[in-house]
Every structure is written in structure tokens, then in C-alpha cells.
């Protein structure tokens, strides 16, 4: 019973982190590692600070309107 409850809480927490973008850096690192094998990136991945700065800039720069 407790194991099922813990699994449910863990899944809910992972879902909330994904929806809110809190796990974006961890997903970036997984994707970077997977693509490094395929494409051979030059240099290390972005730091956490550099990643979030670029992520915020991409999110908010430019025209953001429907019309």
C-alpha cells in the first residue's frame, strides 16, 4: 500500500516538474548526451545558469502576439 502511494506521489512530482519546466536542464543534459554520440558536439554542455538564461531569452524575446 505504501509503495503504491509513494509511486503515485513520485509520478505526480515528476509531472509537476515537467509541466512547470523545473526539470528542463536535466532534460537538456540527457538530450545533449544522446546527441553527442550521434553528432559529436564540440565542447561541453551549457552550465545551468547559461542554459536558463538562454531558455528565458528564447521564451521572451521577439514579438509575442497573435495578430
mmJSON file of the N, C-alpha and C atoms, coordinates in Angstrom:
{"data_MODEL":{"atom_site":{
"group_PDB":["ATOM","ATOM","ATOM","ATOM","ATOM","ATOM","ATOM","ATOM","ATOM","ATOM","ATOM","ATOM","ATOM","ATOM","ATOM","ATOM","ATOM","ATOM","ATOM","ATOM","ATOM","ATOM","ATOM","ATOM","ATOM","ATOM","ATOM","ATOM","ATOM","ATOM","ATOM","ATOM","ATOM","ATOM","ATOM","ATOM","ATOM","ATOM","ATOM","ATOM","ATOM","ATOM","ATOM","ATOM","ATOM","ATOM","ATOM","ATOM","ATOM","ATOM","ATOM","ATOM","ATOM","ATOM","ATOM","ATOM","ATOM","ATOM","ATOM","ATOM","ATOM","ATOM","ATOM","ATOM","ATOM","ATOM","ATOM","ATOM","ATOM","ATOM","ATOM","ATOM","ATOM","ATOM","ATOM","ATOM","ATOM","ATOM","ATOM","ATOM","ATOM","ATOM","ATOM","ATOM","ATOM","ATOM","ATOM","ATOM","ATOM","ATOM","ATOM","ATOM","ATOM","ATOM","ATOM","ATOM","ATOM","ATOM","ATOM","ATOM","ATOM","ATOM","ATOM","ATOM","ATOM","ATOM","ATOM","ATOM","ATOM","ATOM","ATOM","ATOM","ATOM","ATOM","ATOM","ATOM","ATOM","ATOM","ATOM","ATOM","ATOM","ATOM","ATOM","ATOM","ATOM","ATOM","ATOM","ATOM","ATOM","ATOM","ATOM","ATOM","ATOM","ATOM","ATOM","ATOM","ATOM","ATOM","ATOM","ATOM","ATOM","ATOM","ATOM","ATOM","ATOM","ATOM","ATOM","ATOM","ATOM","ATOM","ATOM","ATOM","ATOM","ATOM","ATOM","ATOM","ATOM","ATOM","ATOM","ATOM","ATOM","ATOM","ATOM","ATOM","ATOM","ATOM","ATOM","ATOM","ATOM","ATOM","ATOM","ATOM","ATOM","ATOM","ATOM","ATOM","ATOM","ATOM","ATOM","ATOM","ATOM","ATOM","ATOM","ATOM","ATOM","ATOM","ATOM","ATOM","ATOM","ATOM","ATOM","ATOM","ATOM","ATOM","ATOM","ATOM","ATOM","ATOM","ATOM","ATOM","ATOM"],
"id":[1,2,3,4,5,6,7,8,9,10,11,12,13,14,15,16,17,18,19,20,21,22,23,24,25,26,27,28,29,30,31,32,33,34,35,36,37,38,39,40,41,42,43,44,45,46,47,48,49,50,51,52,53,54,55,56,57,58,59,60,61,62,63,64,65,66,67,68,69,70,71,72,73,74,75,76,77,78,79,80,81,82,83,84,85,86,87,88,89,90,91,92,93,94,95,96,97,98,99,100,101,102,103,104,105,106,107,108,109,110,111,112,113,114,115,116,117,118,119,120,121,122,123,124,125,126,127,128,129,130,131,132,133,134,135,136,137,138,139,140,141,142,143,144,145,146,147,148,149,150,151,152,153,154,155,156,157,158,159,160,161,162,163,164,165,166,167,168,169,170,171,172,173,174,175,176,177,178,179,180,181,182,183,184,185,186,187,188,189,190,191,192,193,194,195,196,197,198,199,200,201],
"type_symbol":["N","C","C","N","C","C","N","C","C","N","C","C","N","C","C","N","C","C","N","C","C","N","C","C","N","C","C","N","C","C","N","C","C","N","C","C","N","C","C","N","C","C","N","C","C","N","C","C","N","C","C","N","C","C","N","C","C","N","C","C","N","C","C","N","C","C","N","C","C","N","C","C","N","C","C","N","C","C","N","C","C","N","C","C","N","C","C","N","C","C","N","C","C","N","C","C","N","C","C","N","C","C","N","C","C","N","C","C","N","C","C","N","C","C","N","C","C","N","C","C","N","C","C","N","C","C","N","C","C","N","C","C","N","C","C","N","C","C","N","C","C","N","C","C","N","C","C","N","C","C","N","C","C","N","C","C","N","C","C","N","C","C","N","C","C","N","C","C","N","C","C","N","C","C","N","C","C","N","C","C","N","C","C","N","C","C","N","C","C","N","C","C","N","C","C","N","C","C","N","C","C"],
"label_atom_id":["N","CA","C","N","CA","C","N","CA","C","N","CA","C","N","CA","C","N","CA","C","N","CA","C","N","CA","C","N","CA","C","N","CA","C","N","CA","C","N","CA","C","N","CA","C","N","CA","C","N","CA","C","N","CA","C","N","CA","C","N","CA","C","N","CA","C","N","CA","C","N","CA","C","N","CA","C","N","CA","C","N","CA","C","N","CA","C","N","CA","C","N","CA","C","N","CA","C","N","CA","C","N","CA","C","N","CA","C","N","CA","C","N","CA","C","N","CA","C","N","CA","C","N","CA","C","N","CA","C","N","CA","C","N","CA","C","N","CA","C","N","CA","C","N","CA","C","N","CA","C","N","CA","C","N","CA","C","N","CA","C","N","CA","C","N","CA","C","N","CA","C","N","CA","C","N","CA","C","N","CA","C","N","CA","C","N","CA","C","N","CA","C","N","CA","C","N","CA","C","N","CA","C","N","CA","C","N","CA","C","N","CA","C","N","CA","C","N","CA","C","N","CA","C","N","CA","C","N","CA","C","N","CA","C"],
"label_alt_id":[null,null,null,null,null,null,null,null,null,null,null,null,null,null,null,null,null,null,null,null,null,null,null,null,null,null,null,null,null,null,null,null,null,null,null,null,null,null,null,null,null,null,null,null,null,null,null,null,null,null,null,null,null,null,null,null,null,null,null,null,null,null,null,null,null,null,null,null,null,null,null,null,null,null,null,null,null,null,null,null,null,null,null,null,null,null,null,null,null,null,null,null,null,null,null,null,null,null,null,null,null,null,null,null,null,null,null,null,null,null,null,null,null,null,null,null,null,null,null,null,null,null,null,null,null,null,null,null,null,null,null,null,null,null,null,null,null,null,null,null,null,null,null,null,null,null,null,null,null,null,null,null,null,null,null,null,null,null,null,null,null,null,null,null,null,null,null,null,null,null,null,null,null,null,null,null,null,null,null,null,null,null,null,null,null,null,null,null,null,null,null,null,null,null,null,null,null,null,null,null,null],
"label_comp_id":["UNK","UNK","UNK","UNK","UNK","UNK","UNK","UNK","UNK","UNK","UNK","UNK","UNK","UNK","UNK","UNK","UNK","UNK","UNK","UNK","UNK","UNK","UNK","UNK","UNK","UNK","UNK","UNK","UNK","UNK","UNK","UNK","UNK","UNK","UNK","UNK","UNK","UNK","UNK","UNK","UNK","UNK","UNK","UNK","UNK","UNK","UNK","UNK","UNK","UNK","UNK","UNK","UNK","UNK","UNK","UNK","UNK","UNK","UNK","UNK","UNK","UNK","UNK","UNK","UNK","UNK","UNK","UNK","UNK","UNK","UNK","UNK","UNK","UNK","UNK","UNK","UNK","UNK","UNK","UNK","UNK","UNK","UNK","UNK","UNK","UNK","UNK","UNK","UNK","UNK","UNK","UNK","UNK","UNK","UNK","UNK","UNK","UNK","UNK","UNK","UNK","UNK","UNK","UNK","UNK","UNK","UNK","UNK","UNK","UNK","UNK","UNK","UNK","UNK","UNK","UNK","UNK","UNK","UNK","UNK","UNK","UNK","UNK","UNK","UNK","UNK","UNK","UNK","UNK","UNK","UNK","UNK","UNK","UNK","UNK","UNK","UNK","UNK","UNK","UNK","UNK","UNK","UNK","UNK","UNK","UNK","UNK","UNK","UNK","UNK","UNK","UNK","UNK","UNK","UNK","UNK","UNK","UNK","UNK","UNK","UNK","UNK","UNK","UNK","UNK","UNK","UNK","UNK","UNK","UNK","UNK","UNK","UNK","UNK","UNK","UNK","UNK","UNK","UNK","UNK","UNK","UNK","UNK","UNK","UNK","UNK","UNK","UNK","UNK","UNK","UNK","UNK","UNK","UNK","UNK","UNK","UNK","UNK","UNK","UNK","UNK"],
"label_asym_id":["A","A","A","A","A","A","A","A","A","A","A","A","A","A","A","A","A","A","A","A","A","A","A","A","A","A","A","A","A","A","A","A","A","A","A","A","A","A","A","A","A","A","A","A","A","A","A","A","A","A","A","A","A","A","A","A","A","A","A","A","A","A","A","A","A","A","A","A","A","A","A","A","A","A","A","A","A","A","A","A","A","A","A","A","A","A","A","A","A","A","A","A","A","A","A","A","A","A","A","A","A","A","A","A","A","A","A","A","A","A","A","A","A","A","A","A","A","A","A","A","A","A","A","A","A","A","A","A","A","A","A","A","A","A","A","A","A","A","A","A","A","A","A","A","A","A","A","A","A","A","A","A","A","A","A","A","A","A","A","A","A","A","A","A","A","A","A","A","A","A","A","A","A","A","A","A","A","A","A","A","A","A","A","A","A","A","A","A","A","A","A","A","A","A","A","A","A","A","A","A","A"],
"label_entity_id":["1","1","1","1","1","1","1","1","1","1","1","1","1","1","1","1","1","1","1","1","1","1","1","1","1","1","1","1","1","1","1","1","1","1","1","1","1","1","1","1","1","1","1","1","1","1","1","1","1","1","1","1","1","1","1","1","1","1","1","1","1","1","1","1","1","1","1","1","1","1","1","1","1","1","1","1","1","1","1","1","1","1","1","1","1","1","1","1","1","1","1","1","1","1","1","1","1","1","1","1","1","1","1","1","1","1","1","1","1","1","1","1","1","1","1","1","1","1","1","1","1","1","1","1","1","1","1","1","1","1","1","1","1","1","1","1","1","1","1","1","1","1","1","1","1","1","1","1","1","1","1","1","1","1","1","1","1","1","1","1","1","1","1","1","1","1","1","1","1","1","1","1","1","1","1","1","1","1","1","1","1","1","1","1","1","1","1","1","1","1","1","1","1","1","1","1","1","1","1","1","1"],
"label_seq_id":[1,1,1,2,2,2,3,3,3,4,4,4,5,5,5,6,6,6,7,7,7,8,8,8,9,9,9,10,10,10,11,11,11,12,12,12,13,13,13,14,14,14,15,15,15,16,16,16,17,17,17,18,18,18,19,19,19,20,20,20,21,21,21,22,22,22,23,23,23,24,24,24,25,25,25,26,26,26,27,27,27,28,28,28,29,29,29,30,30,30,31,31,31,32,32,32,33,33,33,34,34,34,35,35,35,36,36,36,37,37,37,38,38,38,39,39,39,40,40,40,41,41,41,42,42,42,43,43,43,44,44,44,45,45,45,46,46,46,47,47,47,48,48,48,49,49,49,50,50,50,51,51,51,52,52,52,53,53,53,54,54,54,55,55,55,56,56,56,57,57,57,58,58,58,59,59,59,60,60,60,61,61,61,62,62,62,63,63,63,64,64,64,65,65,65,66,66,66,67,67,67],
"pdbx_PDB_ins_code":[null,null,null,null,null,null,null,null,null,null,null,null,null,null,null,null,null,null,null,null,null,null,null,null,null,null,null,null,null,null,null,null,null,null,null,null,null,null,null,null,null,null,null,null,null,null,null,null,null,null,null,null,null,null,null,null,null,null,null,null,null,null,null,null,null,null,null,null,null,null,null,null,null,null,null,null,null,null,null,null,null,null,null,null,null,null,null,null,null,null,null,null,null,null,null,null,null,null,null,null,null,null,null,null,null,null,null,null,null,null,null,null,null,null,null,null,null,null,null,null,null,null,null,null,null,null,null,null,null,null,null,null,null,null,null,null,null,null,null,null,null,null,null,null,null,null,null,null,null,null,null,null,null,null,null,null,null,null,null,null,null,null,null,null,null,null,null,null,null,null,null,null,null,null,null,null,null,null,null,null,null,null,null,null,null,null,null,null,null,null,null,null,null,null,null,null,null,null,null,null,null],
"Cartn_x":[0.82,0.0,0.864,1.848,2.7,3.533,3.958,4.753,3.95,2.707,1.846,1.614,1.442,1.243,2.499,3.661,4.922,5.121,4.792,4.926,4.004,2.79,1.849,2.362,2.875,3.422,4.635,5.487,6.674,6.276,5.325,4.859,4.24,3.449,2.838,3.909,4.932,6.03,6.791,7.088,7.773,6.93,5.626,4.725,4.715,4.617,4.624,5.933,7.048,8.343,8.411,7.882,7.918,7.026,5.826,4.884,5.384,6.007,6.478,7.805,8.506,9.802,10.959,10.679,11.718,12.769,12.402,13.354,13.96,13.84,14.311,15.81,16.597,18.046,18.426,17.783,18.064,17.698,16.581,16.191,17.196,17.68,18.691,19.962,20.414,21.628,21.453,20.288,20.033,20.039,19.396,19.36,20.749,21.499,22.859,23.727,23.653,24.45,24.042,22.751,22.285,22.724,22.65,23.028,24.534,25.292,26.74,27.246,26.618,27.011,26.72,25.615,25.216,25.941,26.06,26.548,27.928,28.427,29.747,29.861,29.141,29.186,30.612,30.898,32.174,32.005,32.749,32.694,31.693,31.771,30.878,29.478,28.505,27.155,27.147,26.086,25.939,25.853,26.297,26.113,24.636,24.232,22.83,22.421,23.29,22.975,22.86,23.82,23.787,22.567,22.217,21.05,19.781,19.578,18.352,18.313,19.459,19.497,19.069,19.618,19.248,17.79,17.316,15.935,14.97,15.258,14.41,14.458,15.628,15.756,14.959,15.05,14.288,12.791,12.399,10.98,10.39,11.141,10.571,11.018,12.036,12.467,11.545,11.452,10.654,9.223,8.47,7.066,6.261,5.51,4.666,3.212,2.618,1.203,0.556,-0.73,-1.426,-1.782,-1.857,-2.32,-1.298],
"Cartn_y":[-1.194,0.0,1.259,1.303,2.487,2.641,1.507,1.557,2.175,1.796,2.347,3.835,4.226,5.641,6.449,5.889,6.575,6.721,5.672,5.733,6.794,6.882,7.889,9.302,9.515,10.828,11.152,10.162,10.372,10.737,10.029,10.34,11.725,12.088,13.421,14.493,14.265,15.237,15.391,14.26,14.334,15.088,14.847,15.532,17.039,17.423,18.848,19.518,18.838,19.405,19.57,18.612,18.681,19.799,19.9,20.921,22.324,22.487,23.803,24.186,23.214,23.499,23.367,22.909,22.788,21.744,20.758,19.721,19.97,21.178,21.486,21.251,21.62,21.451,19.971,19.169,17.738,17.106,17.521,17.013,17.465,18.705,19.218,18.371,18.044,17.249,15.848,15.231,13.911,13.99,15.002,15.167,15.474,16.307,16.646,15.394,14.559,13.33,12.386,12.259,11.38,11.907,13.205,13.78,13.843,13.87,13.914,12.631,11.514,10.249,10.263,10.87,10.881,11.958,13.172,14.313,14.794,14.349,14.746,16.233,16.734,18.154,18.593,19.834,20.425,21.171,20.802,21.499,20.897,21.361,20.846,21.442,20.843,21.427,22.747,23.505,24.77,24.53,25.511,25.44,25.661,25.359,25.551,27.011,27.929,29.358,29.799,29.375,29.748,29.15,27.912,27.279,28.061,28.405,29.105,30.518,31.158,32.477,32.366,31.395,31.193,30.776,29.943,29.469,30.635,31.491,32.659,33.636,33.848,34.767,34.263,32.97,32.395,32.505,32.33,32.362,33.759,34.795,36.126,37.098,36.794,37.706,37.617,38.697,38.727,39.133,39.193,39.58,38.377,38.57,37.508,37.962,37.927,38.281,37.466,37.43,36.585,37.314,38.636,39.371,40.366],
"Cartn_z":[0.0,0.0,0.0,0.915,0.978,-0.284,-0.836,-2.057,-3.202,-3.341,-4.393,-4.171,-2.919,-2.598,-2.914,-2.577,-2.878,-4.379,-5.141,-6.597,-7.18,-6.677,-7.152,-6.871,-5.683,-5.325,-6.196,-6.418,-7.254,-8.686,-9.241,-10.604,-10.683,-9.676,-9.655,-9.572,-8.751,-8.613,-9.931,-10.601,-11.901,-12.916,-12.923,-13.844,-13.575,-12.316,-11.971,-12.369,-12.16,-12.559,-14.075,-14.82,-16.272,-16.782,-16.256,-16.702,-16.374,-15.215,-14.798,-15.444,-16.042,-16.649,-15.675,-14.472,-13.45,-13.821,-14.614,-14.994,-16.377,-16.889,-18.24,-18.399,-17.394,-17.502,-17.514,-16.686,-16.678,-18.022,-18.606,-19.931,-20.987,-20.886,-21.814,-21.742,-20.533,-20.392,-20.979,-20.774,-21.365,-22.882,-23.444,-24.889,-25.436,-24.725,-25.146,-25.208,-24.173,-24.145,-25.273,-25.52,-26.596,-27.961,-28.159,-29.446,-29.624,-28.539,-28.65,-29.297,-28.965,-29.584,-31.078,-31.459,-32.866,-33.673,-33.1,-33.862,-33.436,-32.305,-31.847,-31.573,-30.568,-30.212,-29.909,-30.221,-29.856,-28.547,-27.536,-26.262,-25.302,-24.057,-23.016,-23.121,-22.441,-22.442,-21.67,-21.846,-21.132,-19.632,-18.872,-17.425,-17.133,-15.907,-15.514,-15.695,-15.28,-15.382,-16.836,-17.669,-19.086,-19.788,-19.422,-20.019,-19.705,-18.428,-18.065,-18.639,-18.771,-19.398,-20.865,-21.582,-22.99,-23.123,-22.195,-22.216,-22.019,-21.046,-20.805,-21.967,-22.535,-23.662,-24.861,-25.141,-26.247,-25.989,-24.751,-24.399,-24.53,-24.154,-24.055,-25.153,-25.935,-26.997,-28.209,-28.932,-30.144,-29.889,-30.95,-30.876,-30.4,-29.363,-28.797,-28.794,-29.948,-30.039,-31.142,-31.127,-32.084,-33.379,-33.343,-34.524,-35.018],
"occupancy":[1.0,1.0,1.0,1.0,1.0,1.0,1.0,1.0,1.0,1.0,1.0,1.0,1.0,1.0,1.0,1.0,1.0,1.0,1.0,1.0,1.0,1.0,1.0,1.0,1.0,1.0,1.0,1.0,1.0,1.0,1.0,1.0,1.0,1.0,1.0,1.0,1.0,1.0,1.0,1.0,1.0,1.0,1.0,1.0,1.0,1.0,1.0,1.0,1.0,1.0,1.0,1.0,1.0,1.0,1.0,1.0,1.0,1.0,1.0,1.0,1.0,1.0,1.0,1.0,1.0,1.0,1.0,1.0,1.0,1.0,1.0,1.0,1.0,1.0,1.0,1.0,1.0,1.0,1.0,1.0,1.0,1.0,1.0,1.0,1.0,1.0,1.0,1.0,1.0,1.0,1.0,1.0,1.0,1.0,1.0,1.0,1.0,1.0,1.0,1.0,1.0,1.0,1.0,1.0,1.0,1.0,1.0,1.0,1.0,1.0,1.0,1.0,1.0,1.0,1.0,1.0,1.0,1.0,1.0,1.0,1.0,1.0,1.0,1.0,1.0,1.0,1.0,1.0,1.0,1.0,1.0,1.0,1.0,1.0,1.0,1.0,1.0,1.0,1.0,1.0,1.0,1.0,1.0,1.0,1.0,1.0,1.0,1.0,1.0,1.0,1.0,1.0,1.0,1.0,1.0,1.0,1.0,1.0,1.0,1.0,1.0,1.0,1.0,1.0,1.0,1.0,1.0,1.0,1.0,1.0,1.0,1.0,1.0,1.0,1.0,1.0,1.0,1.0,1.0,1.0,1.0,1.0,1.0,1.0,1.0,1.0,1.0,1.0,1.0,1.0,1.0,1.0,1.0,1.0,1.0,1.0,1.0,1.0,1.0,1.0,1.0],
"B_iso_or_equiv":[0.0,0.0,0.0,0.0,0.0,0.0,0.0,0.0,0.0,0.0,0.0,0.0,0.0,0.0,0.0,0.0,0.0,0.0,0.0,0.0,0.0,0.0,0.0,0.0,0.0,0.0,0.0,0.0,0.0,0.0,0.0,0.0,0.0,0.0,0.0,0.0,0.0,0.0,0.0,0.0,0.0,0.0,0.0,0.0,0.0,0.0,0.0,0.0,0.0,0.0,0.0,0.0,0.0,0.0,0.0,0.0,0.0,0.0,0.0,0.0,0.0,0.0,0.0,0.0,0.0,0.0,0.0,0.0,0.0,0.0,0.0,0.0,0.0,0.0,0.0,0.0,0.0,0.0,0.0,0.0,0.0,0.0,0.0,0.0,0.0,0.0,0.0,0.0,0.0,0.0,0.0,0.0,0.0,0.0,0.0,0.0,0.0,0.0,0.0,0.0,0.0,0.0,0.0,0.0,0.0,0.0,0.0,0.0,0.0,0.0,0.0,0.0,0.0,0.0,0.0,0.0,0.0,0.0,0.0,0.0,0.0,0.0,0.0,0.0,0.0,0.0,0.0,0.0,0.0,0.0,0.0,0.0,0.0,0.0,0.0,0.0,0.0,0.0,0.0,0.0,0.0,0.0,0.0,0.0,0.0,0.0,0.0,0.0,0.0,0.0,0.0,0.0,0.0,0.0,0.0,0.0,0.0,0.0,0.0,0.0,0.0,0.0,0.0,0.0,0.0,0.0,0.0,0.0,0.0,0.0,0.0,0.0,0.0,0.0,0.0,0.0,0.0,0.0,0.0,0.0,0.0,0.0,0.0,0.0,0.0,0.0,0.0,0.0,0.0,0.0,0.0,0.0,0.0,0.0,0.0,0.0,0.0,0.0,0.0,0.0,0.0],
"pdbx_formal_charge":[null,null,null,null,null,null,null,null,null,null,null,null,null,null,null,null,null,null,null,null,null,null,null,null,null,null,null,null,null,null,null,null,null,null,null,null,null,null,null,null,null,null,null,null,null,null,null,null,null,null,null,null,null,null,null,null,null,null,null,null,null,null,null,null,null,null,null,null,null,null,null,null,null,null,null,null,null,null,null,null,null,null,null,null,null,null,null,null,null,null,null,null,null,null,null,null,null,null,null,null,null,null,null,null,null,null,null,null,null,null,null,null,null,null,null,null,null,null,null,null,null,null,null,null,null,null,null,null,null,null,null,null,null,null,null,null,null,null,null,null,null,null,null,null,null,null,null,null,null,null,null,null,null,null,null,null,null,null,null,null,null,null,null,null,null,null,null,null,null,null,null,null,null,null,null,null,null,null,null,null,null,null,null,null,null,null,null,null,null,null,null,null,null,null,null,null,null,null,null,null,null],
"auth_seq_id":[1,1,1,2,2,2,3,3,3,4,4,4,5,5,5,6,6,6,7,7,7,8,8,8,9,9,9,10,10,10,11,11,11,12,12,12,13,13,13,14,14,14,15,15,15,16,16,16,17,17,17,18,18,18,19,19,19,20,20,20,21,21,21,22,22,22,23,23,23,24,24,24,25,25,25,26,26,26,27,27,27,28,28,28,29,29,29,30,30,30,31,31,31,32,32,32,33,33,33,34,34,34,35,35,35,36,36,36,37,37,37,38,38,38,39,39,39,40,40,40,41,41,41,42,42,42,43,43,43,44,44,44,45,45,45,46,46,46,47,47,47,48,48,48,49,49,49,50,50,50,51,51,51,52,52,52,53,53,53,54,54,54,55,55,55,56,56,56,57,57,57,58,58,58,59,59,59,60,60,60,61,61,61,62,62,62,63,63,63,64,64,64,65,65,65,66,66,66,67,67,67],
"auth_comp_id":["UNK","UNK","UNK","UNK","UNK","UNK","UNK","UNK","UNK","UNK","UNK","UNK","UNK","UNK","UNK","UNK","UNK","UNK","UNK","UNK","UNK","UNK","UNK","UNK","UNK","UNK","UNK","UNK","UNK","UNK","UNK","UNK","UNK","UNK","UNK","UNK","UNK","UNK","UNK","UNK","UNK","UNK","UNK","UNK","UNK","UNK","UNK","UNK","UNK","UNK","UNK","UNK","UNK","UNK","UNK","UNK","UNK","UNK","UNK","UNK","UNK","UNK","UNK","UNK","UNK","UNK","UNK","UNK","UNK","UNK","UNK","UNK","UNK","UNK","UNK","UNK","UNK","UNK","UNK","UNK","UNK","UNK","UNK","UNK","UNK","UNK","UNK","UNK","UNK","UNK","UNK","UNK","UNK","UNK","UNK","UNK","UNK","UNK","UNK","UNK","UNK","UNK","UNK","UNK","UNK","UNK","UNK","UNK","UNK","UNK","UNK","UNK","UNK","UNK","UNK","UNK","UNK","UNK","UNK","UNK","UNK","UNK","UNK","UNK","UNK","UNK","UNK","UNK","UNK","UNK","UNK","UNK","UNK","UNK","UNK","UNK","UNK","UNK","UNK","UNK","UNK","UNK","UNK","UNK","UNK","UNK","UNK","UNK","UNK","UNK","UNK","UNK","UNK","UNK","UNK","UNK","UNK","UNK","UNK","UNK","UNK","UNK","UNK","UNK","UNK","UNK","UNK","UNK","UNK","UNK","UNK","UNK","UNK","UNK","UNK","UNK","UNK","UNK","UNK","UNK","UNK","UNK","UNK","UNK","UNK","UNK","UNK","UNK","UNK","UNK","UNK","UNK","UNK","UNK","UNK","UNK","UNK","UNK","UNK","UNK","UNK"],
"auth_asym_id":["A","A","A","A","A","A","A","A","A","A","A","A","A","A","A","A","A","A","A","A","A","A","A","A","A","A","A","A","A","A","A","A","A","A","A","A","A","A","A","A","A","A","A","A","A","A","A","A","A","A","A","A","A","A","A","A","A","A","A","A","A","A","A","A","A","A","A","A","A","A","A","A","A","A","A","A","A","A","A","A","A","A","A","A","A","A","A","A","A","A","A","A","A","A","A","A","A","A","A","A","A","A","A","A","A","A","A","A","A","A","A","A","A","A","A","A","A","A","A","A","A","A","A","A","A","A","A","A","A","A","A","A","A","A","A","A","A","A","A","A","A","A","A","A","A","A","A","A","A","A","A","A","A","A","A","A","A","A","A","A","A","A","A","A","A","A","A","A","A","A","A","A","A","A","A","A","A","A","A","A","A","A","A","A","A","A","A","A","A","A","A","A","A","A","A","A","A","A","A","A","A"],
"auth_atom_id":["N","CA","C","N","CA","C","N","CA","C","N","CA","C","N","CA","C","N","CA","C","N","CA","C","N","CA","C","N","CA","C","N","CA","C","N","CA","C","N","CA","C","N","CA","C","N","CA","C","N","CA","C","N","CA","C","N","CA","C","N","CA","C","N","CA","C","N","CA","C","N","CA","C","N","CA","C","N","CA","C","N","CA","C","N","CA","C","N","CA","C","N","CA","C","N","CA","C","N","CA","C","N","CA","C","N","CA","C","N","CA","C","N","CA","C","N","CA","C","N","CA","C","N","CA","C","N","CA","C","N","CA","C","N","CA","C","N","CA","C","N","CA","C","N","CA","C","N","CA","C","N","CA","C","N","CA","C","N","CA","C","N","CA","C","N","CA","C","N","CA","C","N","CA","C","N","CA","C","N","CA","C","N","CA","C","N","CA","C","N","CA","C","N","CA","C","N","CA","C","N","CA","C","N","CA","C","N","CA","C","N","CA","C","N","CA","C","N","CA","C","N","CA","C","N","CA","C","N","CA","C","N","CA","C"],
"pdbx_PDB_model_num":[1,1,1,1,1,1,1,1,1,1,1,1,1,1,1,1,1,1,1,1,1,1,1,1,1,1,1,1,1,1,1,1,1,1,1,1,1,1,1,1,1,1,1,1,1,1,1,1,1,1,1,1,1,1,1,1,1,1,1,1,1,1,1,1,1,1,1,1,1,1,1,1,1,1,1,1,1,1,1,1,1,1,1,1,1,1,1,1,1,1,1,1,1,1,1,1,1,1,1,1,1,1,1,1,1,1,1,1,1,1,1,1,1,1,1,1,1,1,1,1,1,1,1,1,1,1,1,1,1,1,1,1,1,1,1,1,1,1,1,1,1,1,1,1,1,1,1,1,1,1,1,1,1,1,1,1,1,1,1,1,1,1,1,1,1,1,1,1,1,1,1,1,1,1,1,1,1,1,1,1,1,1,1,1,1,1,1,1,1,1,1,1,1,1,1,1,1,1,1,1,1]
}}}
